[in-house]
């Protein structure tokens, strides 16, 4: 191999980085062009990506960074990207921190990859502990809540005639709060199970699963006329039970938040980005303020009042947890009064 690194980094005005120094640098490092093609990988990068130099040089950046290849190639400024999915050449994935800077020549960029697998394992252990706690707490809350609701029901059925209007209102509020608490516990337990359940990986016909969810929405308690558009032939890899939870939540949310829209429309489709297929659910409903986007996937978070759109604030948090357990990504964008688009990406079979 000729002095590729010297050619790339040397621009005549500053000394070039010796190729030997680049090769022996302990950080896994790559050089790549703005066309998204890799020019050189040092020894640490080859070891981390389980590939030899011949396999990496000339390879597409999207093959290693399926989510952020385009962003890396087009950046004119230094980038520091955390929790990036990196794909080895053997098909396995790991989470990493990726930092990139334009090379001195300007034509190529230099990126380093820091494996975060160990940190991810520590986070996973903490999550398991939290999930065990929330599961136990949810089950323990069930008993007292059922007793409270049972006595409130009995009071409403057997003693309502002895209560004045204010007393009957109090009983109704207790029952309403009990129902809401029951829903919150359901959401908490679903969130906990999403992090603990064993995952099976199989090819999924996403369009067929979406049709099943659409049927339930059309014939459920909130049935109404909605223009539903489904792109045929969408497929992915994942756990079918967890995928049904994702689709029920995302399509159900789209259905709910278009309730006040004159001509409601919900669309499920796929789009390509950086060589990866993103599954998208779009609606023309209430939307949300993008300044609040960072809160969207947190547990018990709601961006709309309960009297506007009822809910418990656990649905999107559960979806995010499922997507992350599959090694994927999720994001959302919206405009108040114009609608919301939620996108998620799942890696192909390892």
VENJOQUI-V504190 format. One record per pair of residues at least 4 apart in sequence whose ideal C-beta (glycine too) atoms are under 8 Angstrom apart, sorted by the first residue. I is the first residue (numbers start at 1). J is the second residue. If there is no record, write none. Layout:
I|J  I|J
This chain:
1|53  2|7  3|7  3|19  4|8  4|19  4|31  4|39  4|40  5|9  5|16  5|17  5|18  5|19  5|22  5|23  5|31  5|40  6|10  6|16  6|17  6|18  6|19  7|16  8|31  8|39  8|40  8|103  8|105  8|107  8|108  9|16  9|17  9|103  9|104  9|105  9|110  10|14  10|15  10|16  10|17  10|104  10|105  11|104  11|105  11|106  14|104  17|21  17|22  18|22  19|23  20|24  21|25  22|29  22|40  22|42  23|42  23|43  24|42  24|43  25|29  25|42  25|44  26|44  27|44  27|112  27|113  27|114  28|41  28|42  28|44  28|45  28|47  28|48  28|49  28|112  28|113  28|114  28|115  29|41  29|42  29|44  29|45  29|110  29|111  29|112  29|113  30|38  30|40  30|41  30|42  30|45  30|56  30|64  30|110  30|111  30|112  30|113  31|38  31|39  31|40  31|41  31|103  31|108  31|109  31|110  31|111  32|36  32|37  32|38  32|39  32|61  32|72  32|73  32|108  32|109  32|111  33|37  33|38  33|39  33|73  33|107  33|108  33|109  34|73  34|74  34|107  34|108  34|109  35|73  36|60  36|61  36|62  36|69  36|70  36|73  37|58  37|59  37|60  37|61  38|56  38|57  38|58  38|59  38|60  38|61  38|64  39|57  39|108  40|53  40|57  41|45  41|46  41|49  41|51  41|53  41|56  41|57  42|46  43|47  44|48  45|49  45|56  45|113  46|51  46|52  46|53  46|56  48|88  48|113  48|115  49|56  49|64  49|86  49|88  49|89  50|88  50|89  50|90  50|92  51|55  51|56  51|88  51|89  52|56  53|57  55|59  55|89  56|89  59|63  59|64  59|89  60|69  60|275  61|65  61|69  61|72  61|73  62|66  62|69  62|70  62|274  62|275  62|276  63|87  63|89  63|275  64|69  64|86  64|87  64|88  64|89  65|69  65|72  65|84  65|85  65|86  65|87  65|98  65|274  66|85  66|87  66|274  66|275  66|276  66|345  66|347  67|84  67|85  67|273  67|274  67|276  67|329  67|345  68|72  68|81  68|84  68|98  68|274  69|73  69|274  69|275  70|74  70|273  70|274  71|75  71|79  71|81  71|274  72|79  72|98  72|100  72|109  72|111  73|109  75|79  75|100  75|102  75|109  76|102  77|102  78|99  78|100  78|101  78|102  79|98  79|99  79|100  79|101  80|97  80|99  81|97  81|98  81|99  81|100  82|97  83|95  83|97  83|116  84|95  84|96  84|97  84|98  85|93  85|94  85|95  85|327  85|328  85|329  85|347  86|93  86|94  86|95  86|96  86|98  86|113  87|91  87|92  87|93  87|347  88|92  88|93  88|94  91|348  91|349  91|350  92|350  93|327  93|347  93|350  94|115  94|116  94|117  94|120  95|116  95|117  95|119  95|120  96|113  96|114  96|115  96|116  97|113  97|114  97|116  98|111  98|112  98|113  98|114  99|111  99|112  99|114  100|109  100|110  100|111  100|112  101|109  101|110  101|111  102|106  102|108  102|109  102|110  103|107  103|108  103|109  103|110  116|120  117|121  118|122  119|123  120|124  121|125  122|126  123|127  124|128  125|129  126|130  127|131  127|195  128|132  128|195  128|196  129|133  130|134  131|135  131|192  131|195  131|196  132|136  132|192  132|196  133|137  134|138  134|188  134|189  134|191  134|192  135|139  135|189  135|192  135|193  135|196  136|140  137|141  137|188  138|142  138|185  138|188  138|189  138|192  139|189  141|145  141|181  141|185  142|146  142|185  143|147  144|148  145|149  145|178  145|181  145|182  145|185  146|150  147|151  148|152  148|174  148|178  149|153  149|175  149|178  149|179  149|182  150|154  151|155  152|156  152|171  152|174  152|175  152|178  153|157  153|175  154|158  154|159  155|159  155|160  155|171  156|160  156|168  156|171  156|172  156|175  159|163  160|168  160|171  163|167  163|168  163|171  164|168  165|169  166|170  167|171  168|172  169|173  170|174  171|175  172|176  173|177  174|178  175|179  176|180  177|181  178|182  179|183  180|184  180|312  181|185  182|186  183|187  183|312  184|188  184|300  184|312  184|314  185|189  186|190  186|312  187|191  187|312  187|313  187|314  187|315  187|318  188|192  188|299  188|314  189|193  190|194  190|245  190|314  190|318  191|195  191|299  191|314  191|317  191|318  191|321  192|196  193|197  194|242  194|245  194|318  194|321  194|322  194|325  195|321  195|325  197|239  197|241  197|242  199|238  199|239  199|242  199|325  199|326  200|239  200|240  201|237  201|238  201|239  201|349  201|350  202|237  202|238  202|239  202|240  203|235  203|236  203|237  203|349  204|209  204|235  204|236  204|237  204|238  204|240  204|243  205|209  205|234  205|235  206|210  206|234  206|235  206|236  206|243  206|247  206|279  207|211  207|230  207|231  207|232  207|233  207|234  207|235  208|212  209|213  209|240  209|243  209|244  209|247  210|214  210|230  210|234  210|247  210|251  210|268  211|215  211|230  212|216  212|244  213|217  213|244  213|247  213|248  213|251  213|252  214|218  214|228  214|230  214|251  215|219  216|220  216|248  217|222  217|223  217|226  217|251  217|252  217|255  218|223  219|223  222|255  222|256  222|259  224|259  224|264  225|264  226|255  226|258  226|264  226|265  226|266  227|263  227|264  227|265  227|266  228|265  228|266  228|267  229|265  229|266  229|267  229|268  229|269  230|267  230|268  230|269  231|268  231|269  231|270  234|268  234|269  234|270  234|279  236|243  236|277  236|279  236|346  237|346  237|347  237|348  237|349  238|242  238|243  238|326  238|346  239|243  239|326  240|244  241|245  242|246  242|322  242|325  242|326  243|247  244|248  245|249  245|318  245|319  245|322  246|250  246|319  246|322  246|323  246|344  247|251  248|252  249|253  249|315  249|316  249|318  249|319  250|254  250|281  250|319  250|342  251|255  251|266  251|268  251|281  252|256  252|315  253|257  253|281  253|283  253|315  253|316  253|340  253|342  254|258  254|266  254|281  254|282  254|283  254|285  254|340  255|259  255|264  255|266  255|283  256|285  256|309  256|311  257|283  257|285  257|286  257|287  257|304  257|309  257|340  258|264  258|265  258|266  258|283  258|284  258|285  258|286  258|339  259|264  259|285  259|309  260|285  260|286  261|265  261|284  261|285  261|286  263|284  264|283  264|284  264|285  265|283  265|284  266|281  266|282  266|283  267|280  267|281  267|282  267|283  268|279  268|280  268|281  268|282  269|280  269|282  270|277  270|278  270|279  270|280  271|277  271|278  271|280  271|343  272|276  272|277  272|278  273|278  273|345  276|345  277|345  278|343  278|344  278|345  279|343  279|344  279|345  279|346  280|341  280|342  280|343  281|341  281|342  281|343  282|339  282|340  282|341  283|339  283|340  283|341  284|338  284|339  285|339  285|340  286|304  286|308  286|309  286|336  286|337  286|339  286|340  287|334  287|335  287|336  287|337  287|338  287|339  287|340  288|292  288|293  288|296  288|303  288|304  288|332  288|334  288|336  288|340  289|303  289|334  289|336  290|333  290|334  290|335  292|296  292|303  293|332  293|333  293|334  295|301  295|303  296|301  296|303  296|316  296|332  297|301  297|316  297|317  297|319  297|320  297|330  297|332  298|317  299|313  299|314  299|317  300|312  300|313  300|314  300|317  301|313  301|316  301|317  302|306  302|311  302|312  302|313  304|308  304|309  304|311  305|309  306|310  306|311  311|315  313|317  314|318  315|319  316|320  316|332  316|342  317|321  318|322  319|323  319|330  319|342  319|344  320|324  320|330  321|325  322|326  323|328  323|329  323|330  323|344  323|345  323|346  324|328  324|329  324|330  326|346  326|347  327|346  327|347  328|344  328|345  328|346  328|347  329|344  329|345  330|342  330|343  330|344  330|345  331|342  331|343  331|344  332|340  332|341  332|342  332|343  333|340  333|341  334|338  334|339  334|340  334|341  335|339
